Amino acid sequence: MTSGLVVVSLVLIILGWLVQLYYSAGKKIYALSLKFVALYVVGCILLAIDALQTGRTTIWILNLITAIVALLAGYFAKKARP
């Protein structure tokens, strides 16, 4: 059975991708959206918390690594903006 935390996490990740799609396809801005990064990172952290609570060590470590990589991508995308 899927926990509520997993559902909320995945909804946040989907919303993040929709924001990025809006900026890329709709506004023709191809830079990485910081709103996307924020939603994606929060979603990954919530997935990591859920995996930690259910005892799935490999999954929470992978989700935590994903959140860190997304944070780094957002940091460098912000740094590259004028």
C-alpha positions in Angstrom: 0.0 0.0 0.0 1.3 3.5 -0.9 1.6 6.0 1.9 0.2 9.5 1.7 3.8 10.9 1.9 4.7 9.1 -1.3 1.6 10.4 -3.1 2.3 14.0 -2.0 6.0 13.7 -3.0 5.2 12.4 -6.4 2.5 15.1 -7.0 5.2 17.8 -6.1 7.6 16.2 -8.5 5.0 16.2 -11.3 4.1 19.8 -10.5 7.7 20.7 -10.8 8.0 19.1 -14.2 4.8 20.9 -15.3 6.4 24.2 -14.2 9.5 23.4 -16.2 7.4 22.4 -19.2 5.5 25.7 -19.0 8.7 27.7 -19.0 10.3 25.6 -21.8 7.5 25.0 -24.2 5.2 27.9 -23.3 7.5 30.8 -22.7 10.5 29.5 -24.7 12.8 30.0 -21.7 15.1 27.0 -21.7 17.0 27.7 -18.5 16.4 25.5 -15.5 13.5 26.9 -13.5 14.3 27.4 -9.8 10.6 26.7 -9.0 11.1 23.3 -10.7 14.2 22.7 -8.6 12.5 23.6 -5.4 9.5 21.4 -6.0 11.7 18.5 -7.2 14.0 18.7 -4.2 11.1 18.8 -1.7 9.5 15.8 -3.4 12.8 13.9 -3.3 13.3 14.7 0.4 9.8 13.6 1.2 10.4 10.3 -0.7 13.6 9.9 1.3 11.8 10.4 4.6 9.1 7.9 3.6 11.8 5.3 2.7 13.6 5.9 5.9 10.4 5.4 7.9 9.7 2.1 6.1 13.2 0.8 6.5 14.3 0.9 2.8 17.9 2.1 3.2 18.9 1.9 -0.4 15.9 3.9 -1.5 16.3 6.7 1.0 20.0 7.1 0.2 19.2 7.2 -3.6 16.5 9.8 -3.0 18.7 11.9 -0.8 21.5 11.8 -3.4 18.9 12.8 -6.1 17.8 15.8 -3.9 21.5 16.9 -3.4 22.2 16.7 -7.1 19.1 18.7 -7.9 20.1 21.3 -5.4 23.6 21.5 -7.0 22.0 21.9 -10.4 19.7 24.7 -9.1 22.7 26.4 -7.5 24.7 26.4 -10.7 21.7 27.4 -12.8 21.1 30.4 -10.4 24.8 31.3 -10.5 24.8 31.3 -14.3 22.0 33.7 -14.6 22.8 37.4 -15.2 
